[in-house]
Amino acid sequence: MREVPRRLGLSLRAARYHLDALEADGAVVTKRSGRFVRYFAPGTHSASEREAICAAKVAGSRAVVEALSAGGELPFAALARRSGLSNGSLAWHLHALLRASVVVVRASGRYGLADRGAAAMALALHRPTTGAALEDAAREIFDGPR
């Protein structure tokens, strides 16, 4: 959200007003992800692609998606090793990714990607945001080292 007024030379309040109006008119599609809101042009991405993009912008979630992209379906312990996340951080990110339908859990207890193509696109084109990286760092401080 803060990038829009910065690029357009608007106040945050003015940008929010106009984005809300564009959303109401269907000129933009919003995706809320935690405390972040992402804006998309209508028809540019499927729902699963929007979810994957949001995941790719958060360092911890990105680590999970990268691990599952490289390793296929993995049990929790292997996913923790491959992602480098602490068990607490991994559980938190898995919960968010499951809720967003980016990750699925199989009957075998293994975790996998719901849409490998959307995940590959998101990883290739999007990087974590600074705010999300700071949240992940704080979570790691309280959960323990990776």
N, C-alpha and C positions, 0 to 999 in steps of 0.2 A: 504494500500500500504506500509506503513512504517513497518508493521509487517514482511513482506517477507524478506527485507534485514536484519532486526534484527535477524531473525531466521536462515538465511543462511550465515550470516557473509559477506554480499555483500554491496557495496555502493548502495545508492538509485538509482543512474544513471544506474549501472549495472543491478540491479533488474528490473528497468523499461524497459531497452533494451531487456532483456530476456523474460519478460512477454509480451511485444509487439510482439516479434517474435513468442512466443507460441500462442498468440491470432491470429496472421496472419495465422498460420498453423492449427488453429482449435483445438489446444491441451488444451486451456482454453477458457472459456466463461466469458466475463466481463459484469458487470452490473453497470452502472454509476447511482449514487443516490446523487443528490446535488453535493457537492464537493468531495464525496467519490467514490472510485471504488472498487467493490468487485469482487473477482475471484472465479470461480466455475469450477470443472471438467465437461467436456461435458457429458450430459446425467444423471447427478446426481440429478438435480432438474428441475421441470417444470418452465416455465416463471412465473406463478403465485406464485410458491414457492420462486423463487429468489426475486420477488418483496416483498413478505411477510417477507423474511429474512432481506432485506434492511430496511423495516419498523420497525422490531423488534430491530434493532441496534440503532435506534434514539429514545431517551426517550419520547419525546412528541408524536411521531407517535405510539410508543409502547403503550402509555397510551390510545390512541384512539382505537387501535386494542383490547387491554385488555377490555376496556369498552364495546365495541361492542360484544366481545366474551362472556362476562358475562351477558350483558343486552339485547342481541338480537338487533333488529332494534330500533333505537332511534332518536327522533327529536333533533335538534341542542341544545336546552336548556338542555335537559336531558343528552345529551352526554357531555356537558360542566360540568355539576355537577358531573357526574360519572367519568369523566377523570381527573377532578381537574385542567384543563387548563383554562386560561383566554380566553375570546371570541376571541381575536386577535390571540393568539397562536393556539387555536382550528381551527379557519378558515384557518390559514396558513398550519397546518398539514393536515386538511381535503383536501385542494386543492392539496397538494402533493400526498396524498393517492388516491384521485379520479383520478388524472393524471396517477398514476401508476397502476390503476385498482385493488387496494387492497380493496378499499371501493367503494360502489355504493350508489347512492341516488335513492330512490324509488319515484314513482309518488306521494305518500302520503307526500313526503318531509322528510321521515325518512332515516337515514343512516344505512347501513348494510355492512357486509363483503361479498366480491365477492366470496371468496373461504374459507369457515370456516376451512377446513382441513389444508390448507396451513398456515393459520393464527395460528392454534393450534400448528402445528409443529414448526413454527418459534418462537412463544412465549416460547415453552418448551426448545428449543435448543440454542437460541441466546439471548445475553444480549446487552444493549446499549454500544457503544464505548465511550471512554473518550472525544474524539473530538466532537461527536454528543451531548453528555451531556453538554459540554461547550457552544455549539451553542444554545441549548435549554435554558440554564441559561441566556445567553445574551438576547435572545428573550423575556424571562419573565421579565428581568429588564426593557426593553424598552416598553413592552406591559402592565406591571403592575403585581401585585401578582396573584397567582393562586386562 
